[in-house]
């Protein structure tokens, strides 16, 4: 197995391919070029070119005309990308009330630029909202009502938002 060259940047395109391969592997055990192309809605030749690059980077094992499997490094990147995607999709859908399909599309766009720190904070926030909504089932509904009305009557400009920390103030 080849090691990934240090000068090779993991692009959003590479992450998309790794994520697709990961999901196909989880479902079917191994991936094939046509399955990857179909999943990403790209051409077979484009997929073949990308797989060669991923192979050269040491992220996939691919025998010509054979199955494709992620290397441990490829699996790590794919898993991280998928976690970002799922967290963002959940946040957009559960917390913000965005349509599930739109949440998926937007999560795919944003997942490539989210830092690990932001992801960690989003996960904590989603868990917090889920706990709060169990204790107070109306809290998410009040948020949705707030969004629909676009009134700022509950949170005034410059008012603190539940913390004594000045970093949590709404900017003036």
VENNORVEN-V368347 format. One record per residue. PSI is psi in whole degrees, -180 to 180 (NA if undefined). NEAR is the number of other ideal C-beta (glycine too) atoms within 10 Angstrom. Layout:
PSI|NEAR / PSI|NEAR
//
This chain:
136|10 / 147|11 / 147|9 / 127|16 / 141|9 / -25|5 / 2|5 / 119|13 / 139|6 / 106|15 / 169|11 / -34|13 / -44|14 / -45|21 / -40|20 / -44|21 / -46|27 / -41|26 / -43|22 / -45|22 / -44|27 / -48|19 / -39|16 / -43|19 / -42|19 / -38|12 / -41|9 / -6|11 / -41|9 / 163|13 / 155|25 / 157|15 / -46|18 / -34|10 / -40|19 / -47|24 / -45|19 / -44|14 / -41|17 / -5|17 / 49|6 / 170|17 / 158|10 / -48|12 / -40|10 / -40|14 / -42|22 / -42|14 / -45|12 / -40|22 / -36|21 / -43|13 / -45|15 / -38|22 / -46|19 / -28|13 / -6|20 / 24|17 / -19|28 / 156|26 / 122|17 / 113|18 / 140|9 / 130|8 / 18|7 / -168|11 / 160|14 / 131|23 / 147|16 / 143|21 / 169|19 / -41|9 / -42|16 / -41|25 / -39|17 / -47|13 / -44|20 / -44|25 / -43|15 / -43|17 / -43|22 / -39|18 / -43|14 / -46|25 / -49|20 / -41|14 / -46|20 / -44|23 / -45|21 / -44|17 / -48|21 / -41|20 / -54|18 / -50|16 / -49|17 / -13|13 / 24|14 / 144|17 / 139|11 / -45|11 / -44|9 / -38|12 / -41|19 / -46|16 / -47|14 / -38|18 / -40|21 / -36|18 / -40|10 / -27|16 / -26|23 / -14|16 / 6|9 / 130|16 / 160|9 / -35|10 / -47|8 / -42|14 / -46|17 / -44|11 / -38|11 / -41|17 / -46|16 / -42|10 / -42|13 / -45|16 / -43|10 / -48|11 / -40|17 / -41|13 / -47|10 / -39|12 / -24|16 / -40|9 / -33|7 / 85|11 / -20|9 / -6|9 / -43|13 / -35|17 / -39|12 / -38|11 / -47|16 / -39|12 / -41|12 / -46|14 / -45|11 / -41|9 / -23|10 / 31|6 / 144|10 / 27|11 / -28|7 / -24|11 / 108|13 / 150|9 / 126|9 / -8|9 / 143|11 / 145|13 / 71|9 / 11|8 / 150|9 / -6|6 / 124|9 / -17|7 / -13|5 / 17|10 / 150|13 / 131|12 / 143|5 / NA|5
//
